[in-house]
Amino acid sequence: MSLFITDECINCDVCEPECPNSAITQGEEIYEIDHNLCTECVGHFNEPQCVEVCPVDCIPEDPDHVETPDQLKAKYDVLMAAK
């Protein structure tokens, strides 16, 4: 699954620079995660870095974008090939 940011986000600015895929951007009110770019850090780290640094625990898995670890790895491979 990709991740998403809930409305509990306090705009603390710590998650965006931690994302290795640049999937996190500032939205109109809170930060947002582009599910097309989010690999839950598969291929980069063992744990999603945004979740690790979030002080309010507002970054759960996105039930609308369910992906297996293999699908996340395949997405990572495509993203890295495009760089």
C-alpha positions in Angstrom: 0.0 0.0 0.0 1.0 3.5 -0.4 0.6 5.9 2.5 -1.4 9.0 3.0 -1.4 11.9 5.4 -4.5 12.5 7.6 -6.0 15.9 8.6 -4.2 15.5 11.9 -1.0 16.8 10.1 0.4 19.8 11.8 2.6 20.9 8.9 5.8 20.5 10.8 7.8 20.1 7.6 9.8 17.0 8.7 8.3 14.4 6.4 8.8 16.0 3.0 12.7 16.0 3.0 12.8 12.4 4.3 10.9 11.0 1.2 13.4 9.4 -1.2 10.9 9.4 -4.0 9.7 13.0 -3.6 6.2 11.7 -3.1 5.4 14.2 -0.4 4.4 17.8 -1.2 2.7 20.6 0.5 -1.0 20.6 -0.3 -3.4 23.5 0.2 -3.9 22.7 3.9 -1.6 19.8 4.8 1.1 17.7 3.2 0.0 15.1 0.7 1.5 11.9 -0.6 1.3 11.0 -4.3 0.4 7.3 -4.3 2.0 7.0 -7.8 5.4 7.8 -6.2 5.0 6.3 -2.8 6.8 2.9 -2.3 6.7 3.0 1.5 10.5 3.4 1.1 10.8 -0.1 -0.4 14.1 -0.2 -2.2 15.5 2.6 0.0 14.9 1.8 3.7 13.3 -1.0 5.8 10.7 1.4 7.2 8.8 4.4 5.7 10.9 7.4 6.7 8.0 9.8 6.9 6.3 7.5 9.4 9.5 7.3 11.4 9.8 11.1 11.8 6.2 12.1 12.0 5.6 13.6 15.5 1.8 13.2 15.5 1.5 9.7 13.9 -0.8 10.9 11.0 0.6 8.7 8.1 -1.2 5.4 7.9 -1.5 3.0 5.0 -3.9 4.1 2.3 -6.7 1.5 2.0 -7.6 3.0 -1.4 -4.2 2.1 -2.9 -3.4 -1.4 -1.7 -0.1 -2.8 -3.1 1.9 -5.9 -2.2 5.6 -5.6 -1.3 6.4 -7.0 -4.8 4.3 -4.3 -6.4 6.0 -1.6 -4.3 9.4 -3.0 -5.4 8.3 -3.0 -9.0 7.2 0.7 -8.6 10.6 1.5 -7.1 12.4 -0.1 -10.0 10.4 1.9 -12.5 11.0 5.1 -10.6 14.7 4.5 -10.3 14.9 3.7 -14.1 13.3 7.0 -14.8 15.9 9.0 -12.9 
